[in-house]
Amino acid sequence: MKHKFHFLTESFFLFFLFTLSLSAQQNLTLPDASQHAVIMQQVGMCEIKIDYHRPGVKDRQVWGGLVPYDQVWRAGANENTTISFSKDVLVDGKKVPAGTYGLHMIPTANDWTIILNKDYRAWGSFFYKEENDFIRYKVKPVTAEFQEWLMYTFDEVTPNSVTASLSWEKLKVPIKIEIDLHTQMLNEMAVQLTGIPGFFWQGWNQAANYCYVNGIELEQGLEWADHSIGINKNVTNTFTKSLLLNALGKKEEASKLKEEAFVNAAEVDVNNLGYQLLGGGKIDDATEVFKKNTELYPESWNVWDSLAEGYMNKGEKQLAIDYYKKALGMAPENQHERINGALAQLGAK
């Protein structure tokens, strides 16, 4: 009798699941009234993603009406609005570890509270628990142009920060997010140099040059420069090492190495080194390299053209004009239009 009851119980349970499944299959899949959206922004090496649903105003009173004041709100519609970070970030000056968080807000008529909650899988804010908050802080919304459908955007993007903004109705709510760019880059480069790039001189030199250009971890940069030289000594990594030595106050050693760097250096390699420094914002160093190339290869129009560009970036217009004119007199005809354009930009007559 006991076995028969157990069998009947199991049969009923299986029938219940079958009925529930059959019922679910009868419903068609239709678009949500508040459509799903995802946005992503990369800042440095960190990917920031917001996953949310977009309700509409639809002629309703939103703030203090559809969205009540002084109550936790899911900052969207339907499921939990989530914000994800692939690397550690700073929010309101506080370190937030990489991961996914439920994004909630408490609207008021004045300041709003922004909440990052560790439980990101709950449905909306209905199961929200303050004890799971990782961070909460206040911001002041700003008046904005009317926005029918709730929308998140990434604004004011810089190399180490971004503002994630919620815009809806006539309000915009800013969430400032920052990263420790240099720490992330140094860690990322160290990891990449244990892969394929670690077998070649270029990656080690790039890492060393990053340290020099940004004035950080110069001793580490020197180690990376030495590693690059150990693989293939050339003008680029030798000059990078000389710059690091100079920045570390070892000026005599740096000066000797700088001269050594240009022995048997090819024109194209010296030119590329100059543009690498120019791209890193080291204009004086770049101009020094371009000038050295004119001493090594005075018959090349290209070295004078590059030197002119160096002086143009330094803001020394007359020297830039002089050297562009010198390059123009030596350059092939297919370069004349570009060089004349640079001269016109400088106001040359």
NORBELNOR-V648270 format. One record per backbone hydrogen bond with DSSP energy under -0.5 kcal/mol. NH is the residue of the N-H (numbers start at 1). CO is the residue of the C=O. Records with the same first field share a line. If there is no record, write none. Layout:
# NORBELNOR-V648270
NH: CO / CO
This chain:
# NORBELNOR-V648270
5: 1
6: 2
7: 3
8: 4
9: 5
10: 6
11: 7
12: 8
13: 9
14: 10
15: 11
16: 12
17: 13
18: 14
19: 15
20: 16
21: 17
22: 18
23: 19
24: 20
25: 21
26: 22 / 23
27: 24
30: 28
35: 33 / 54
37: 52
39: 50
41: 48
43: 46
46: 43
48: 41 / 46
49: 84
50: 39
51: 82
52: 37
54: 35
55: 53
57: 148
60: 57
62: 60
64: 67
65: 62
66: 61
67: 62
68: 66
70: 107
71: 68
73: 105
77: 53
80: 122
81: 74
82: 51
83: 101
84: 49
85: 99
86: 47
89: 96
90: 178
91: 94
92: 176
94: 91
96: 89
97: 95
99: 85
101: 83
102: 117
103: 81
104: 102 / 115
105: 73
106: 113
107: 71 / 105
112: 139
113: 106
114: 112 / 137
115: 104
116: 135
117: 102 / 115
118: 132
120: 118
124: 122
126: 123
127: 123
128: 125
132: 129
133: 130
134: 116
135: 116
137: 114
139: 112
141: 110 / 139
142: 172
144: 170
147: 169
150: 55
151: 167
153: 165
155: 153 / 163
158: 161
161: 158
162: 177
163: 155
164: 162 / 175
165: 153 / 163
166: 173
167: 151 / 165
168: 171
169: 147
171: 168
172: 142
173: 166
174: 172
175: 164
177: 162
178: 90
179: 160
181: 179
184: 180
185: 181
186: 182
187: 183
188: 184
189: 185
190: 186
191: 187
192: 188
193: 189
194: 191
195: 192
198: 192 / 195
199: 196
200: 197
204: 200
205: 201
206: 202
207: 203
208: 204
209: 205
210: 206
211: 207
212: 208
213: 209
214: 210
215: 211 / 212
216: 211
221: 217
222: 218
223: 219
224: 220
225: 221
226: 222
227: 223
228: 224
229: 225
230: 226
231: 227 / 228
232: 228
238: 234
239: 235
240: 236
241: 237
242: 238
243: 239
244: 240
245: 241
246: 242
247: 243
248: 244
249: 246
250: 245
251: 249
254: 250
255: 251
256: 252
257: 253
258: 254
259: 255
260: 256
261: 257
262: 258 / 259
263: 260
265: 262
270: 266
271: 267
272: 268
273: 269
274: 270
275: 271
276: 272
277: 273
278: 274
279: 275
280: 276
281: 278
282: 277
283: 281
286: 282
287: 283
288: 284
289: 285
290: 286
291: 287
292: 288
293: 289
294: 290
295: 291
296: 292
297: 293
300: 297
301: 299
304: 300
305: 301
306: 302
307: 303
308: 304
309: 305
310: 306
311: 307
312: 308
313: 309
314: 310
315: 311 / 312
316: 311
317: 315
320: 316
321: 317
322: 318
323: 319
324: 320
325: 321
326: 322
327: 323
328: 324
329: 325
330: 326 / 327
331: 327
335: 332
336: 333
337: 333
339: 335
340: 336
341: 337
342: 338
343: 339
344: 340
345: 341
346: 342
347: 344
348: 343
